[in-house]
C-alpha cells in the first residue's frame, strides 16, 4: 500500500487540549490497523505542528482515514499538506517502488 506524508497545524490550543485524548486514541487505533507508520510533533516550529506517515490504498482512502481523526472532526486541523511518498532509502524501503534495492546494510 502506498505511503503518504501528512503535515498539519493545530492553532486552536484550547480545542487541541480538549480533544487530545480522543486524538491519541485514534492514533493508537490506526497504528493497530497498520495504517499509522509514524507520527509526532515538530519541535522547532511555533505552535503545534505534526507529521504523520500513513498507509492508504489511494488518496481517497487516505482522506477517509484522516476524516476519522477527532481533530479533523472538530475542525482543529489547518494548513494540511498531503504527499504520496516513495521511501527508496531507509527503514521504509520495503514499502517503496524499489524494495530491497537500496536497503541499508545491517551488521
C-alpha positions as CSV (number, residue, x, y, z in Angstrom):
1,X,0.0,0.0,0.0
2,X,1.3,3.5,-0.8
3,X,2.7,5.7,2.0
4,X,1.6,9.3,2.4
5,X,3.2,12.1,4.5
6,X,0.7,14.4,6.1
7,X,1.5,17.6,7.9
8,X,-0.8,20.0,9.7
9,X,-1.1,22.7,12.3
10,X,-3.3,22.9,15.4
11,X,-3.6,26.7,16.0
12,X,-6.5,26.3,18.5
13,X,-4.8,25.5,21.8
14,X,-8.0,25.1,23.8
15,X,-9.5,22.8,21.2
16,X,-6.3,20.8,20.9
17,X,-6.3,20.2,24.7
18,X,-10.0,19.4,24.8
19,X,-9.7,16.7,22.1
20,X,-6.1,15.4,22.6
21,X,-7.0,12.2,24.4
22,X,-9.5,11.3,21.6
23,X,-6.9,12.1,19.0
24,X,-4.3,9.9,20.8
25,X,-6.8,7.1,21.0
26,X,-7.4,7.5,17.3
27,X,-3.7,7.3,16.5
28,X,-3.3,4.1,18.6
29,X,-6.3,2.6,16.8
30,X,-4.9,3.3,13.3
31,X,-1.5,2.1,14.4
32,X,-3.0,-1.2,15.4
33,X,-4.7,-1.3,12.0
34,X,-1.2,-0.9,10.4
35,X,-2.2,2.4,8.8
36,X,-0.1,4.7,11.0
37,X,3.5,4.1,10.4
38,X,5.0,7.0,12.3
39,X,3.7,10.2,13.9
40,X,4.8,13.1,16.0
41,X,5.1,16.8,16.5
42,X,7.7,19.1,15.1
43,X,9.8,20.5,17.9
44,X,11.2,23.6,16.1
45,X,8.0,25.2,14.8
46,X,5.8,27.8,16.5
47,X,2.5,26.4,17.8
48,X,1.5,22.8,17.4
49,X,2.6,21.2,14.1
50,X,2.6,17.5,13.4
51,X,3.6,15.0,10.8
52,X,2.1,11.5,10.1
53,X,3.3,8.8,7.8
54,X,0.1,6.9,6.8
55,X,-0.5,3.8,4.7
56,X,-3.5,4.0,2.4
57,X,-4.7,2.4,-0.8
58,X,-5.0,5.8,-2.5
59,X,-5.7,9.4,-1.8
60,X,-9.4,8.8,-1.4
61,X,-8.7,6.1,1.2
62,X,-6.3,8.4,3.0
63,X,-8.8,11.3,3.2
64,X,-11.3,8.9,4.7
65,X,-8.8,7.8,7.2
66,X,-8.0,11.5,8.1
67,X,-11.7,12.2,8.4
68,X,-11.9,9.8,11.3
69,X,-9.4,11.9,13.3
70,X,-11.2,13.8,16.2
71,X,-9.0,16.8,15.4
72,X,-10.4,16.8,11.8
73,X,-14.0,16.1,13.1
74,X,-13.8,19.2,15.3
75,X,-12.2,21.5,12.8
76,X,-8.8,21.6,14.5
77,X,-6.6,20.9,11.6
78,X,-5.2,23.8,9.4
79,X,-2.7,24.1,6.7
80,X,-2.7,20.4,5.9
81,X,-0.4,19.0,3.2
82,X,-0.7,15.6,1.8
83,X,2.1,14.0,-0.4
84,X,2.4,10.4,-1.6
85,X,5.9,9.3,-0.6
86,X,8.2,6.7,-2.2
87,X,10.7,5.8,0.6
88,X,13.5,4.4,-1.6
89,X,16.2,4.8,1.1
90,X,16.0,3.9,4.8
91,X,13.8,1.9,7.1
92,X,10.7,2.1,4.9
93,X,12.5,0.8,1.8
94,X,10.5,-2.5,1.8
95,X,7.4,-0.3,1.1
96,X,9.0,1.6,-1.8
97,X,8.8,1.0,-5.5
98,X,12.3,-0.5,-5.2
99,X,12.1,-2.8,-2.2
100,X,15.4,-4.4,-1.3
101,X,17.4,-2.5,-3.9
102,X,18.7,0.2,-1.6
103,X,18.2,-1.4,1.8
104,X,20.7,-0.4,4.4
105,X,23.4,-3.0,5.1
106,X,23.0,-4.4,8.6
107,X,25.8,-5.9,10.6
